[in-house]
Amino acid sequence: MNMKKKNNFDIRQLKVPLILMILFWVIAINFWQLKENIFFLFNFGYIGTSIGVGLGIYQILPKKKKHWGRRLAQILVGTYMLVFLGIIMTENMQIEGFFLYLLAGIFSGSTIHYLVAKLAGPVIFSRGWCGWSCWTAMILDLLPFKRHKSGRLARKWEFLRYVHFALSLGLVLVLWFGFDQRVDSPVFAPLVWLLIGNLLYYIIGIALAYALKDNRAFCKYVCPIPVLQKFPSRFSLLKVEGAAEKCTGCGACDKMCPMDIQVSQYTQSGQRVLSTECILCNECVDVCVQDALKISFGFDFGNRELLNRS
């Protein structure tokens, strides 16, 4: 009887997806009018609609099938970013492209993407980009190692993401100031950077996944994007919240978390999940049989990194 009630559709479940879609369309219309370029109307409208549709499907599906909503959003947004913006529109969507366009003072699709999704956005939705839209994770999440049973490697390995970030920034600065290369220089051909960069990401990401039996190993140790996201994510308005009185301490949420966060410890201490490693994938929410977890809106400061390590 209870199961039947839980699976009944309630129109209120679509409130958050609809609000999100409306927000993106407001941004789309304003950018369109401000820049007098219809691309911005299409760009933000498409992304907001794609995430809204994926989130809406997630909301109405039963728990065991909810992940298909997130997968759909990943495919719709990730493919658009990589194929349409990157390959067809020849935007350098790699982090090096972002650095390059900033130096050149170019307000491109890549620049907007990084400013909205990876710098300003995390103040609202933490690292939700990584969980719902990333074109690299879109492929890595298809690999067979959904959960890393033994936890993360030692903290020192996470320093690799900062090395990657510094090398990417340093390369662009050397080419710009040292060799006087500019956006239109052959050395900065956007399609070449995009294809080679993504090929390397996929090769390294898949190799690490199989070596460490962890789909998200690349995200944890090598990807430079969290360097931009982690600080604003501390102030994220949306975080996972647990009800301590419902939590039985079974640890299912900890085992399911693809980022190795100790979700149950946050819950039992009466805090929201303050870790800046959270990608709001909702895997912990969906696996909890006590319905003790949910995504909530609030004001707190993330400064506790409770992670399972090997």
C-alpha positions in Angstrom: 0.0 0.0 0.0 2.8 2.4 0.9 4.8 1.5 -2.2 1.8 2.3 -4.3 1.4 5.7 -2.7 5.1 6.5 -3.2 4.9 5.8 -6.9 1.8 7.9 -7.5 2.5 11.0 -9.7 2.2 14.4 -7.9 2.3 17.5 -10.1 4.2 19.2 -7.2 7.2 17.0 -8.1 7.7 19.1 -11.2 8.0 22.4 -9.2 11.8 22.4 -9.0 12.4 21.4 -12.7 9.9 24.1 -13.9 11.5 26.8 -11.7 14.9 25.8 -13.1 13.7 25.9 -16.7 12.1 29.3 -16.1 15.3 30.6 -14.5 17.3 29.5 -17.5 14.9 31.0 -20.0 14.9 34.4 -18.1 18.7 34.3 -18.4 18.4 33.4 -22.1 16.1 36.2 -22.9 18.2 38.8 -21.0 21.4 37.7 -22.6 19.7 37.8 -26.0 18.5 41.3 -25.5 21.7 42.5 -23.9 24.0 41.1 -26.6 21.5 41.3 -29.5 22.5 37.8 -30.4 19.9 35.0 -30.7 22.5 32.4 -30.0 22.2 33.2 -26.3 18.4 32.6 -26.4 19.0 29.2 -27.9 22.0 28.3 -25.8 20.6 29.0 -22.3 17.1 27.9 -23.4 18.3 24.6 -24.6 20.5 23.9 -21.6 17.8 24.9 -19.1 15.2 22.8 -20.9 17.5 19.8 -21.1 18.3 19.8 -17.4 14.7 20.6 -16.5 13.5 17.6 -18.6 16.1 15.3 -17.1 15.3 16.5 -13.5 11.6 16.2 -14.2 11.9 12.6 -15.4 14.1 11.9 -12.3 11.4 13.3 -10.0 8.6 11.1 -11.4 10.4 7.8 -11.9 10.6 5.2 -9.0 13.7 5.2 -7.0 15.5 2.3 -8.8 15.0 4.1 -12.2 15.6 7.7 -11.2 19.2 7.6 -12.4 17.9 7.6 -16.0 16.7 11.2 -15.6 20.3 12.3 -14.7 21.7 10.2 -17.6 19.3 11.9 -20.0 20.4 15.4 -18.8 24.1 14.3 -19.1 23.6 13.2 -22.7 21.5 16.2 -23.8 23.8 18.8 -22.3 27.1 17.0 -22.7 26.5 16.2 -26.3 25.4 19.8 -27.1 28.5 21.2 -25.4 30.9 18.9 -27.0 29.4 18.4 -30.5 27.5 21.5 -31.2 29.4 24.2 -29.4 32.8 22.5 -29.6 32.9 20.8 -33.0 30.3 22.5 -35.1 30.7 26.1 -33.7 34.4 25.5 -33.2 34.5 26.8 -29.6 37.5 25.7 -27.5 35.5 24.3 -24.6 38.6 23.0 -22.8 39.9 25.0 -19.8 42.7 26.3 -21.9 40.2 27.8 -24.2 38.6 29.6 -21.2 42.0 31.0 -20.2 42.7 32.1 -23.8 39.3 33.9 -24.3 39.7 35.7 -21.0 43.1 37.0 -22.0 41.7 38.1 -25.4 38.6 39.7 -23.7 36.3 37.6 -25.8 32.8 37.0 -24.4 32.3 33.6 -26.1 30.1 30.6 -25.4 33.1 29.0 -23.7 33.6 32.0 -21.5 29.9 32.2 -20.5 29.9 28.4 -19.8 32.8 28.6 -17.4 31.5 31.7 -15.7 28.0 30.4 -15.2 28.5 26.6 -14.7 31.8 26.5 -13.0 32.4 29.8 -11.1 29.0 31.5 -10.3 26.7 28.5 -10.6 28.3 26.4 -7.8 27.1 29.1 -5.3 23.6 27.8 -6.1 24.0 24.2 -7.2 27.5 23.2 -5.9 29.2 20.9 -8.4 26.0 19.8 -9.9 27.5 20.4 -13.4 29.8 17.4 -12.7 26.9 15.2 -11.8 24.3 16.3 -14.4 26.0 17.9 -17.5 29.7 17.1 -17.9 30.5 15.5 -21.3 33.6 13.6 -19.8 31.6 12.1 -17.0 28.8 11.3 -19.5 31.1 8.6 -20.9 32.9 7.6 -17.7 29.5 7.0 -15.9 28.8 4.2 -18.5 31.8 2.2 -17.2 31.1 -0.8 -14.9 32.7 0.6 -11.7 29.8 2.5 -10.2 31.2 2.5 -6.6 34.7 2.4 -5.4 34.5 -0.1 -2.6 37.8 0.7 -0.8 37.5 4.5 -0.8 39.7 7.3 -2.1 43.5 7.2 -2.5 45.5 9.3 -0.1 44.9 13.1 -0.1 48.2 13.8 -1.9 46.9 12.3 -5.1 44.2 14.9 -5.3 47.1 17.5 -5.8 47.3 16.3 -9.4 44.2 18.3 -10.3 46.0 21.5 -9.1 49.1 20.5 -11.1 46.9 19.9 -14.2 45.3 23.3 -13.7 48.6 25.1 -13.3 50.1 23.4 -16.4 47.0 24.3 -18.5 47.2 28.0 -17.4 50.9 28.1 -17.7 50.9 26.7 -21.2 48.4 29.4 -22.4 50.4 32.2 -20.7 53.7 31.0 -22.2 52.2 30.9 -25.7 50.4 34.3 -25.3 53.2 36.3 -23.6 56.3 34.3 -24.6 55.6 33.5 -28.2 53.0 36.3 -29.0 50.4 33.8 -30.1 46.8 35.1 -30.2 43.3 33.6 -30.6 43.5 33.5 -34.4 47.0 31.9 -34.4 47.2 28.3 -35.8 48.7 27.1 -32.6 45.4 27.9 -30.9 43.1 26.3 -33.5 40.0 25.6 -31.3 39.0 22.3 -32.9 42.5 20.8 -32.5 42.6 21.7 -28.8 39.1 20.4 -28.3 39.6 17.1 -30.0 43.1 16.4 -28.6 42.2 17.6 -25.1 39.0 15.5 -24.9 40.7 12.5 -26.4 43.3 12.7 -23.7 40.7 13.1 -21.0 38.8 10.1 -22.2 41.9 7.9 -22.5 43.2 8.9 -19.0 39.7 8.7 -17.5 39.0 5.3 -18.8 42.5 4.0 -17.9 42.2 5.3 -14.4 38.7 3.8 -14.0 39.9 0.4 -14.9 43.1 0.7 -12.9 41.4 1.9 -9.7 38.0 0.2 -10.4 36.4 3.6 -10.0 34.4 5.4 -12.7 35.0 8.8 -11.1 38.8 8.5 -10.5 39.5 11.1 -13.2 37.2 13.5 -11.4 38.8 12.9 -8.0 42.4 13.2 -8.9 43.1 14.6 -12.4 40.3 16.9 -13.6 41.2 20.6 -13.2 37.7 21.9 -13.2 37.1 21.3 -9.4 39.9 23.9 -8.8 37.5 26.5 -10.0 34.4 25.0 -8.4 35.5 24.0 -4.9 35.6 27.4 -3.3 32.2 28.7 -4.5 30.7 25.3 -3.7 31.4 25.9 -0.1 28.6 28.5 -0.1 26.2 26.4 -2.2 22.5 27.0 -1.4 21.6 23.4 -2.6 23.1 20.6 -0.6 22.1 17.1 0.5 20.4 17.2 3.9 19.7 14.2 6.2 17.2 13.6 9.0 19.2 12.3 11.9 16.1 10.8 13.5 15.5 8.6 10.5 19.0 7.5 9.9 19.8 4.0 11.0 23.5 4.2 10.3 23.4 1.4 7.8 26.0 3.1 5.6 24.2 2.5 2.3 24.5 6.1 1.3 28.3 6.1 2.0 28.7 3.0 -0.2 26.7 4.4 -3.0 28.4 7.8 -3.2 30.6 7.9 -6.3 32.7 10.6 -4.7 33.4 8.6 -1.5 31.7 11.1 0.8 30.7 10.0 4.3 27.2 11.1 3.9 25.9 9.3 7.1 28.4 11.2 9.3 27.1 14.5 8.1 23.5 13.3 8.7 24.2 11.9 12.2 26.0 15.2 13.2 22.9 17.2 12.2 24.6 18.9 9.3 24.0 19.1 5.6 26.6 17.4 3.3 29.2 20.2 3.4 31.8 18.4 1.3 32.8 20.3 -1.8 33.3 17.0 -3.5 29.5 16.5 -3.7 28.2 16.5 -7.3 24.5 16.4 -6.4 24.0 13.1 -8.3 21.4 12.1 -5.7 22.7 8.5 -5.6 22.7 8.7 -1.8 19.2 10.1 -1.7 17.8 7.3 -4.0 19.5 4.4 -2.1 18.2 5.4 1.4 15.3 3.1 2.3 14.4 5.3 5.2 13.9 8.4 3.0 16.2 10.2 5.4 18.0 12.2 2.7 16.9 15.0 0.4 18.2 18.0 -1.5 17.5 21.1 0.5 17.9 24.9 0.1 19.7 26.6 2.9 22.6 28.9 4.0 25.6 27.2 5.5 29.4 27.1 4.9 31.0 24.0 3.7 34.4 23.4 5.4 34.3 19.8 6.5 35.6 17.2 4.1 34.5 13.8 5.4 35.7 11.3 2.8 36.2 7.6 2.8 39.8 6.8 2.0 41.7 3.6 1.4 
